[in-house]
Amino acid sequence: MAEQPLKGKVAAVTGATRGAGRAIAVELGAAGATVFVGGRTTREHRSPIGRDETIEETAELVTAAGGRGIAVRCDFTEPADVDAFRARVEAEGRGLHVLVDDVWGGEQDTQFGVFWEQDLDKQLRLWRNSVQAHLVTLHRLLPLLIREPGGLLVEVTDGDSDEHYAESLAYDSVKVAIRRFGTVMARELEPHGATSVAVTPGFLRSEQMLEHFGVTEATWRDAIAKEPHYAMSETPHYLGRGIAALAADPDRHRFSGRALASWTLMREYGFTDLDGSRPDWGRWYEEVFKAGVDPTAADAAKYR
């Protein structure tokens, strides 16, 4: 078995049913951590998202990777649910060393275009399922994270700066708020010797994105014909490996208060994606996307 720098550590990952949350949990498990996997979809109960992935599956993947996965059903918008989640973590008796706050739940409610022409109920539900869930999680779980010095809070968002507008007021403001949580909580956690960061993936090959393009992980390159920038996409495990590397870094506090990305973590720690490549969406965005270069003419290999 590979080296496990997080052996003996306890992590909690919210929104771990699928996508980045699932992969982050698995990569923390591969590093040896016990991972509490939180989400709403179980084998007995589907969330309103209506997808097949379950928290039990994620926990099993964590264990198979070399850690210990513990599935706990939780609606993170509900304080009572999060209290029960916290009690389950406390019952383990080893504290909480890493908290990855990845709740999203806005898949069905995100709308793009002119805000006042959109469905207001959907936009408000998007906010509740994301911002409210993050606030409840922080309120209930941070007291557990700071019981010992050295804790790590990771707020997972979309984007590492406020420069780009996502063409959706509700979506954009949610992601900016969550990024802000990760950066400003560094001030409140500083007296407790804890680190807080925000992180973002690049162009993600999540289950839903693959389905959106009508491809699989094995055939993802076929989607480049529809979306040329997908040439720089990455699996959710890429960000997961970056967070696991950060959690294992004894000097990680130097990043506290920063908004990081899969590509900035890659440049720091040198890990690869599942296929051995190192996609650098940050460079691609600046030199190809933002610069208006034809992505079909760009040499993608230079950025991977």
TABEL-V195264 format. One line per field, one symbol per residue. psi: psi as a letter, one per 20 degrees, with the letter a starting at -180 (. if undefined). A space follows every 10 residues. Layout:
psi = ???
//
This chain:
psi = qrpnijpiqp qpoqkjhabh gghggghhgh jiqppooprh priipqrihk rhqrhggghh hgghiibopo poppoiiohh ghghgghhgh hhjjaphpoo njpejjgiip qqbpgijrog hghhhgggif gghggggggh hhhhhjhqqj qppoopaoqj rjgppjkogg gghghgghgh ghghihghig ijkqpprqqq rcopmrghhg hgikrrhhkh ihihhhnhii hkrqqhhghg hghhgghioi kiiiipjqor rhhhhghgij rrrhjirmpn hgggggifgh ikqohiiqnh hhj.
//
